[in-house]
Structures are given as C-alpha cells and as structure tokens.
Amino acid sequence: MTLNAKPTTESEQGLPAFKSRTDDWENLRRQIRRFRSNRLAVLGLVIVVFLLIIAIIGPYIAPHPEAARGAVDMGNRLQPPSSSNWFGTDDMGADIFSRVLIGTRLSLSIAAMVLIIAVGIGVPLGAVAGYFGGKLAEVIMRLTDIFLTVPPLILALAIAAALGPSIRNAMIALAIVWWPGFCRLTQGQVLALKQRTFVESAATAGATNGRIIFRHILPNTLTPIMVKISMDVGFAILTAAGLSFIGVGAQPPAPEWGAMVSLGRGYLPEWWWFSTFPGLAIFIAVFAFNMLGDGLRDVLDPRGNK
C-alpha cells in the first residue's frame, strides 16, 4: 500500500515543468531560425554590430584623430579620395574618413540618449494612464495627442531653435518629440494586460499598484517596446542629422554626420566627396537599424510564431 504514495503521474513527477522549459528552448530556436531566414534582418544585425564596434574603437583607430577636433591644414584642403585620405579632405583640410569614423560614436550616442529619455518619460506615463484610467489618463493622453499631431521634425526644429543650437539642446528637443509614441504604445499594452488573471491575482494577494505596474505588467510589455526602440534608432539618427543639417543641432567642428553633410553641400558637385561619405554613413546606419527592427518585429510577433 505504501507504493501508492509514490508519484505515478507526470504532473506529480514535475515533468510538465521540464516540458515547459523544453518548449521555451524550442520556441527560441524557432525564432532564431525565423530571424536567420530574413536575410535583410541578418544584414542589418551585422551592420549594427559593426557600427557599435566602430563607435567604441573609432577614436583609437582613426588615422587623423585631430581632424575631429577642428584641426586646420589649408594646404591639404578639398583633396579627393586617395591612399592617404580615403574619403578625401574637407574645406579645412581635415581627413573626412577620420571624422566619419569618430562621428559614429557621436551619432549613435545622440540616438541612444534620445531614446533613453523618451522611454523614461513615455513608458511610465503610458503605464499610469493605462492602469488607472479616469481623468488622469485623459490628461496624459490628450497631452500625448497634442504632441502626435505635429510632425516630429517640425516640432523638434521649433524646440531646438528656441533652446539654441547645440548637441544637448537637439537631444532635449528630440526626446520631447519622441516620448509620446512610447506613451501611446505602453498605454495600449497596459489596457490589454490589466484584466489578465495574473494581474488580478497580484491585486488579490495585496500587491500595491506600483508593484503591479512595474513588477507584473511592464515586464510583459517589453517585447513591443524593444521592437519600437530598435526601429526608432535609425529615425533618431536621421532626425538628429536633419537638425544638424539645418543648423540647430551639432555645430562645427563636431564630427556629426548631418553637420558634415551641411558643410559640404556648398561644394557640390565638384567636390562631391565632402558630403557624399557622411551622407552614406547616415544611409547605412538608418538602413541597418530599420532592417534589424523589422526582423525583430517579425520574430517577436506572437501571431507569427503560431
């Protein structure tokens, strides 16, 4: 009779938990296969990793690091691409290859800071609006709608012009423009999750509203937020370059890609390399992050994994 006390079912032996872990690994492998089947997404990932490496080591491997600090060599100005200056030189004789290389860190840093600030503002506001609702949600979402009705570049241009031309003010302007998108996304996710059983169970167990939001709900919204971040990096780089191109962002001699394109446009078409190579850097970065974000969206979309 004592044999009956031993677990005789899979549930009693803990096998379902093992199966669950196996299912998780299989789902991960399936997602990796799906991502690898998207050649453009893989290409985007490779380029993004390459850009990140360049951002880290660029200032140390640049052949003429003084070019990023505003060094002047008028005897070498506007030289075409050659073995000594791969991308040619600008109107001050600075090596464009070195400036583009070092500018990778600056351009990626601007985009990263903009998105960190935007996520830090938009996600908590969206979570509060979605969870509590009522008049507080109305105020937050109407304010969000006001920002979303204005074209981002126009609004960022107005804010940056009011604050004054500088990299810091450009980042502030872009963060102000970017947070409403994250707020709207988070609010929709929280509205869909707050009626789920695990949230009701946490509330029944006595968890505070703050704990429910930040410990139980927000972790389940990370997938769409991460996909949006990956796709927005490219647009942030492009918008920051646009502000610098207009003259309200980074100022010379900062090696920011948009500012370099702006300086070189007056020398087209004869001295084409002045604007072409910084412009290509912007194109490649935006393309890579967009392709990576598109691939992540396809992989992490629950409907695509069925």
C-alpha positions as CSV (number, residue, x, y, z in Angstrom):
1,M,0.0,0.0,0.0
2,T,2.9,2.3,0.6
3,L,3.7,2.2,-3.1
4,N,0.6,4.3,-3.8
5,A,2.3,7.2,-2.0
6,K,4.9,7.5,-4.8
7,P,4.1,9.9,-7.6
8,T,2.7,8.0,-10.6
9,T,1.7,10.8,-12.9
10,E,3.8,13.3,-14.9
11,S,2.3,16.2,-13.0
12,E,3.4,14.7,-9.7
13,Q,6.9,14.0,-11.0
14,G,7.3,17.5,-12.2
15,L,7.6,16.6,-15.9
16,P,5.3,19.4,-17.1
17,A,7.9,21.9,-15.8
18,F,10.6,20.1,-17.8
19,K,8.3,20.2,-20.9
20,S,7.7,23.9,-20.4
21,R,11.5,24.6,-20.4
22,T,11.8,22.4,-23.4
23,D,9.1,24.3,-25.2
24,D,10.8,27.6,-24.3
25,W,14.0,26.4,-25.9
26,E,12.2,25.1,-28.9
27,N,10.4,28.5,-29.3
28,L,13.7,30.3,-29.0
29,R,15.3,28.1,-31.7
30,R,12.3,28.7,-33.9
31,Q,12.6,32.4,-33.5
32,I,16.3,32.3,-34.3
33,R,15.6,30.2,-37.5
34,R,12.9,32.7,-38.5
35,F,15.3,35.6,-38.0
36,R,18.1,33.9,-39.9
37,S,15.7,33.3,-42.8
38,N,15.3,37.1,-43.2
39,R,18.5,38.0,-45.0
40,L,17.9,41.7,-44.7
41,A,17.5,41.4,-41.0
42,V,20.7,39.4,-40.7
43,L,22.5,42.0,-42.8
44,G,21.1,44.8,-40.6
45,L,22.3,43.0,-37.5
46,V,25.8,42.6,-38.9
47,I,26.0,46.2,-39.9
48,V,24.7,47.4,-36.5
49,V,27.3,45.2,-34.7
50,F,29.9,46.7,-37.0
51,L,28.7,50.3,-36.2
52,L,28.8,49.6,-32.5
53,I,32.4,48.3,-32.7
54,I,33.4,51.4,-34.7
55,A,31.7,53.6,-32.2
56,I,33.8,52.0,-29.5
57,I,37.2,51.9,-31.2
58,G,36.8,54.6,-33.9
59,P,38.6,57.3,-32.0
60,Y,41.6,55.0,-31.4
61,I,42.0,53.7,-35.0
62,A,41.2,56.9,-36.9
63,P,44.3,57.8,-39.0
64,H,44.0,61.5,-38.2
65,P,42.2,61.9,-34.9
66,E,43.0,65.6,-34.8
67,A,40.5,66.1,-37.7
68,A,37.6,65.6,-35.2
69,R,39.0,68.4,-33.0
70,G,38.9,71.1,-35.7
71,A,42.5,70.9,-36.9
72,V,43.2,73.1,-39.9
73,D,45.6,72.2,-42.8
74,M,44.7,74.7,-45.6
75,G,47.5,73.3,-47.8
76,N,45.6,70.0,-47.9
77,R,42.0,71.3,-48.3
78,L,39.5,69.7,-50.7
79,Q,41.8,66.8,-51.7
80,P,40.0,63.9,-53.5
81,P,40.0,60.4,-52.0
82,S,43.4,58.9,-52.0
83,S,45.5,56.3,-50.2
84,S,46.4,58.9,-47.6
85,N,42.9,60.3,-47.2
86,W,40.4,57.5,-48.1
87,F,37.4,59.8,-48.1
88,G,39.3,63.0,-49.2
89,T,39.6,66.1,-47.1
90,D,37.1,69.0,-46.3
91,D,37.4,72.7,-46.7
92,M,39.7,72.9,-43.7
93,G,42.0,70.1,-44.9
94,A,40.7,67.7,-42.3
95,D,40.5,64.0,-43.1
96,I,36.9,63.1,-43.8
97,F,37.4,59.4,-43.1
98,S,38.6,60.1,-39.6
99,R,35.7,62.5,-39.0
100,V,33.1,60.0,-40.2
101,L,34.8,57.2,-38.1
102,I,34.8,59.3,-34.9
103,G,31.4,60.7,-35.7
104,T,29.9,57.2,-35.4
105,R,30.1,57.3,-31.7
106,L,28.6,60.8,-31.6
107,S,25.7,60.0,-33.8
108,L,24.9,56.7,-32.0
109,S,25.2,58.4,-28.6
110,I,22.7,61.1,-29.6
111,A,20.2,58.5,-30.7
112,A,20.7,56.4,-27.6
113,M,20.3,59.3,-25.2
114,V,17.2,60.5,-27.0
115,L,15.6,57.1,-26.8
116,I,16.6,56.6,-23.1
117,I,15.0,59.8,-22.2
118,A,11.9,59.2,-24.3
119,V,11.4,55.7,-22.8
120,G,12.0,57.1,-19.3
121,I,9.2,59.6,-19.8
122,G,6.8,57.8,-22.1
123,V,6.7,54.3,-20.7
124,P,5.8,55.3,-17.0
125,L,3.2,57.9,-18.2
126,G,1.6,55.3,-20.6
127,A,1.6,52.7,-17.8
128,V,-0.1,55.1,-15.4
129,A,-2.7,56.2,-17.9
130,G,-3.5,52.6,-19.0
131,Y,-3.7,51.2,-15.4
132,F,-5.6,53.9,-13.6
133,G,-7.7,55.4,-16.3
134,G,-10.1,58.2,-15.4
135,K,-9.3,61.9,-15.6
136,L,-5.6,61.3,-15.1
137,A,-5.5,59.1,-18.2
138,E,-7.5,61.8,-20.1
139,V,-5.0,64.5,-19.3
140,I,-2.0,62.3,-20.2
141,M,-3.4,61.0,-23.4
142,R,-4.7,64.4,-24.6
143,L,-1.3,65.9,-24.0
144,T,0.2,62.9,-25.9
145,D,-2.2,63.6,-28.8
146,I,-1.2,67.2,-29.0
147,F,2.4,66.2,-29.5
148,L,1.5,63.5,-32.0
149,T,-0.5,65.9,-34.2
150,V,2.6,68.0,-35.0
151,P,5.2,66.5,-37.5
152,P,8.2,65.4,-35.4
153,L,10.9,67.2,-37.3
154,I,8.9,70.5,-37.3
155,L,8.3,70.3,-33.6
156,A,11.9,69.3,-32.8
157,L,13.1,72.1,-35.0
158,A,11.0,74.6,-33.2
159,I,12.1,73.4,-29.8
160,A,15.8,73.2,-30.7
161,A,15.7,76.7,-32.3
162,A,14.1,78.1,-29.1
163,L,16.7,76.4,-26.9
164,G,19.6,77.4,-29.1
165,P,21.9,75.4,-31.4
166,S,23.9,72.7,-29.6
167,I,24.0,68.9,-29.4
168,R,22.5,68.9,-25.9
169,N,19.5,71.0,-26.9
170,A,19.0,68.9,-30.0
171,M,18.8,65.8,-27.8
172,I,16.3,67.5,-25.5
173,A,14.2,68.6,-28.4
174,L,14.2,65.1,-29.9
175,A,13.4,63.4,-26.6
176,I,10.4,65.8,-26.2
177,V,9.2,64.8,-29.6
178,W,9.8,61.0,-29.1
179,W,8.2,60.2,-25.8
180,P,4.5,60.4,-26.9
181,G,5.0,57.3,-29.2
182,F,6.2,55.2,-26.3
183,C,3.4,56.6,-24.1
184,R,0.7,55.6,-26.6
185,L,2.2,52.2,-27.2
186,T,2.6,51.4,-23.4
187,Q,-0.9,52.6,-22.7
188,G,-2.4,50.2,-25.2
189,Q,-0.4,47.3,-23.9
190,V,-1.3,48.0,-20.3
191,L,-5.0,48.3,-21.1
192,A,-4.8,44.8,-22.7
193,L,-2.9,43.3,-19.8
194,K,-4.5,44.8,-16.7
195,Q,-7.6,42.5,-16.9
196,R,-5.5,39.4,-17.2
197,T,-5.6,36.7,-14.4
198,F,-2.1,37.2,-13.2
199,V,-2.8,40.9,-12.5
200,E,-6.0,40.2,-10.7
201,S,-4.2,37.5,-8.6
202,A,-1.5,40.0,-7.7
203,A,-4.1,42.6,-6.6
204,T,-5.9,39.9,-4.6
205,A,-2.7,39.0,-2.9
206,G,-2.3,42.6,-1.6
207,A,0.3,43.9,-4.1
208,T,0.4,47.7,-4.3
209,N,-0.5,49.5,-7.6
210,G,3.1,50.4,-8.1
211,R,4.3,46.8,-7.7
212,I,1.6,45.5,-10.0
213,I,2.5,48.1,-12.7
214,F,6.3,47.8,-12.5
215,R,6.7,44.2,-11.4
216,H,3.9,42.4,-13.2
217,I,2.6,44.5,-16.1
218,L,5.5,46.4,-17.6
219,P,7.8,43.3,-17.9
220,N,5.1,41.8,-20.2
221,T,5.2,44.9,-22.5
222,L,9.0,44.8,-23.1
223,T,8.7,43.0,-26.5
224,P,6.8,45.7,-28.4
225,I,8.8,48.4,-26.6
226,M,12.1,46.8,-27.6
227,V,11.0,46.4,-31.2
228,K,10.0,50.0,-31.3
229,I,13.3,51.1,-29.9
230,S,15.2,49.0,-32.5
231,M,13.3,50.7,-35.3
232,D,13.4,54.2,-33.8
233,V,17.2,54.3,-33.5
234,G,17.6,54.8,-37.2
235,F,14.9,57.5,-37.3
236,A,16.5,59.2,-34.3
237,I,19.9,59.3,-36.1
238,L,18.2,60.7,-39.3
239,T,16.3,63.3,-37.4
240,A,19.3,64.4,-35.4
241,A,21.3,64.7,-38.6
242,G,18.4,66.7,-40.1
243,L,18.6,69.2,-37.2
244,S,22.4,69.5,-37.6
245,F,22.0,69.9,-41.3
246,I,19.6,72.8,-40.8
247,G,22.0,74.3,-38.2
248,V,20.2,73.9,-34.9
249,G,21.9,70.7,-33.8
250,A,25.6,69.8,-33.6
251,Q,27.9,72.7,-34.5
252,P,31.3,72.6,-36.3
253,P,33.8,71.3,-35.6
254,A,31.9,68.4,-34.0
255,P,32.1,65.4,-36.4
256,E,28.4,64.8,-36.6
257,W,27.3,63.3,-39.9
258,G,24.4,65.8,-40.5
259,A,26.6,68.8,-39.8
260,M,29.2,67.4,-42.2
261,V,26.7,67.0,-45.0
262,S,25.5,70.5,-44.4
263,L,29.0,71.9,-44.7
264,G,29.7,70.0,-47.8
265,R,26.6,70.9,-49.8
266,G,28.0,74.2,-50.8
267,Y,30.9,72.4,-52.6
268,L,28.7,70.1,-54.7
269,P,29.1,68.8,-57.4
270,E,32.8,69.4,-57.9
271,W,34.0,68.3,-54.5
272,W,31.4,65.6,-54.2
273,W,33.2,63.5,-51.5
274,F,32.7,66.3,-48.9
275,S,29.0,65.5,-48.4
276,T,28.8,62.0,-50.0
277,F,30.6,59.9,-47.5
278,P,28.9,61.4,-44.3
279,G,25.6,61.0,-46.2
280,L,26.4,57.4,-47.0
281,A,27.2,56.8,-43.3
282,I,23.7,58.2,-42.4
283,F,22.1,56.0,-45.0
284,I,23.8,52.8,-43.9
285,A,23.1,53.4,-40.2
286,V,19.4,54.1,-40.8
287,F,19.1,51.1,-43.2
288,A,20.7,48.7,-40.8
289,F,18.6,49.7,-37.8
290,N,15.4,49.6,-39.8
291,M,16.1,46.2,-41.2
292,L,17.1,44.9,-37.8
293,G,13.9,46.3,-36.2
294,D,11.8,44.9,-39.0
295,G,13.3,41.4,-38.4
296,L,12.8,41.6,-34.7
297,R,9.2,42.6,-35.2
298,D,8.6,39.6,-37.4
299,V,10.3,37.2,-34.9
300,L,8.7,38.6,-31.8
301,D,5.2,39.0,-33.2
302,P,3.1,36.3,-31.4
303,R,0.9,35.9,-34.4
304,G,4.0,35.0,-36.5
305,N,5.1,32.2,-34.1
306,K,2.0,30.2,-34.3
